[in-house]
Amino acid sequence: MLSASLALAEDFKTINGKEYKNATVTQVEADGIAVRTKRGISKLYFTELPKEVQERFHYDPEKAATAQAAAVQQAAAANEQAEELDRRRKDVDKERQKAVAKQQAEQQNVQNVQALVDRLAQLGQQEENLLVEIGRVESAQTAASRNWIDGRNQAYPDPKEAGLPLLRGRLDNVRDEKRRVQRQLEQAQRQR
C-alpha cells in the first residue's frame, strides 16, 4: 500500500542530473522505486538517487543485494525453464518429423507393392497369351505334319511357324521379368 507521501506527485533528480518532474511513486522495491510521469513508468534505482531519497524510502543496500541476487536467480530459473521447453518442443518436432517420414515411407512402400502386384499380373497375362499363341502354332505345325505324312497335302509351312522361336524368346523374357518382379515384390513386402 502507498502512504500519503507516496501518492503525491513530486520531482526526483538522479545523482547524474536526470530529472523526473511531477512523478508519482507507484511502487517501492528493495533496490529502487517505480514512478509514473507524463512520459510513462520508470524505475529509479536507489544507487542513482541522492542519500535523502534513499533514507526516505528506507533503502538498505544489503536487502537490495539480496533482492537483486534473488531476481538474478529467478531470471536464471526462468531461462532454464524456457530452454527446457525449447528442447522439449524441438524433440517433439523431431519425433513428429520422424513419424511423418515413416508414414510417407510406408505409403510409398504400399504404392510400390501395389505397382509390383499390378506388373506381376500384367506379366502373368502376357505369359498366358504367349503360351496360348505358342500352343496354336505348335498345333498348326502338328496338323500340317500329319497331313503331309498322310499324303493329303504337301508340307505347308505355316507363316506362324517362322515366328515360333520369336514367341518362345518373348516367353523367356516375360518369365525372366516375372521372376525379377516377384523378387522385388517379396523384398518390398518384407520391408513392411
N, C-alpha and C positions, 0 to 999 in steps of 0.2 A: 504494500500500500504506500501511496505517496503522502508525504506530510504536506502541510500547508506551504512550507518553504519550497517544496519540490514542484508544486503545481503552478507557482508564479513564474512568469516569463522574466528572464534576466539575460545579461550579456556575459559571455565567457571569452577569455583570451588565453591562448596557449602560451607556454614559455617561449615559443618560436615566433609569437606575434600574430598568429592567425586568430581572427575574431569570429564569434558566433553571436550575432545580435538577436535579441528578442527570442531567446531559446528557452524552451520548456523542458525540464528534465523528465523523461518518461520512465527511466529505469536506472537503478543503481546496482552495479555489479562489483565484485571484489577488485577488479582491475580497472574500472572506469565507469563513466555514466553515459547513458544514451540520451541525446537531446533532439528535440524536434524544432526545426526552424522553417522559414519560408521555402528554403531550398530542399528540405527533406529531413530525414532522420540520419544522425551521425553518432558515432561512438567516440567519445573523448577519453583517452586513457589517462589515468591519474599521473603517470610519469610525464605527461605532456602538459599538465596543469600546475598552476602555482601552489605553493605549500598551503596557503589558507583554504583553497578549494579542496585540497586533499584532506585537510583536517575536518572541514565542514561536513564532508561525506564519509568520515571515519575510514580513510584509506589505511590499510595495513599491508605493507609490502610482502609479509610472509603469507598472508591469506591470498594475496594476489598471485604470488608464485605458485601456491598450492592449487589455486583455481586454474591458473594457466597450464600447469602440469596435467591437471585433470582434463582440461579441454583438449590438450595435445593427445593425451591417452584416448580420449573419447573419439577424436578425429582419426587416430590410427586404427582403432577398433572398427570404426565405420568404413575406413578404407579397406581393411581386411575383409569385412563382410561384402563390400562391393566387389572386391577381387574374387572372392569365393563364388559369389553369384555369377560373375562373369565366366569363371572357369566352368561352373555347372552348366551355364547356358551354352557355352561352346561344346561341352561334352554332349549335351542333349542334341545340339545341331549336328555334331559328327555322327551320333547314333542314328538320327533321322536321315542324314545323307546316306549312311550305310544301308539303312532299311530300304530307302528309295532305290539305291543302286542294285540291291539284292532283288527287289521286286522287278525292276526293269530287266535284270539278267534272267530271272525266272520266266518273265513274259517273253523275252527274246528266245529263250530255250524252248518254250511251248510252241512258239511260232515256227521255230526251226524244226522241231519234231513233226509238227503238222505238215510242213513243206516236204520233209523227207517221206512221211507216210503217203502224201499225195504223189510224190515222184515214184515211190515204190509201186503204187497202184497203177500208175501210167506204164511203168516198165513191165509189170505183170501182164497188162493188157496187150502191150506190144509183143511180148513173148508168146502169148496165146495166139495172137493174129499171125505171127510168123510161123508157129507150129501148124496152124490150120493151112496156111499157104503152102508150106513145105509138104504137108500131107497130100494136098491136092496135086502138086507137081509130081510127087512120087507115085500117087495112084494113077495119074495120067501116063506116067512113064511105064508103070507095070502093065497097064491096059494095052499100051502101044506094043510092048514086048510080046505079050500073049497073042495079040493079033498077028504079029509078024511071024511068031512061031507057028501058029495055026495056019499060016499062009493066007489069011484073009486080006491082009494089007501088006504093003511094003513098009519097011521101017520108016516111020514118020516121026522125025524129031519134033517134039512139042516145043514151040518157041519158049515156053516157060522153063524147059529143061536147062536151057542155057543159063537161066537165072538161078538155078538151084544152088551152086556154090556161093553166089552172092547172098541168097536168102540165109544159108547156113552161117555165113560170115556175119551177117547182121544179127542173127540169133545169138551167136557167140558174144558179140559186142553188147547186146542187150543184157545177156546173163552176167557178163563181167560188171557192167554198170549196176545191175541189180544187186550183186554181191557187195559192191563198194557202198552203195546207198544203204544196204542193210547193216553193214558195219558202222556207218556214220549214225544211223538211227539208234543202234544199240548203245553206242557211245553217248549220244545225246540223252538217251533215257537214263543212263547211269548217273548223269550229272544232275538229275532232278532231285 
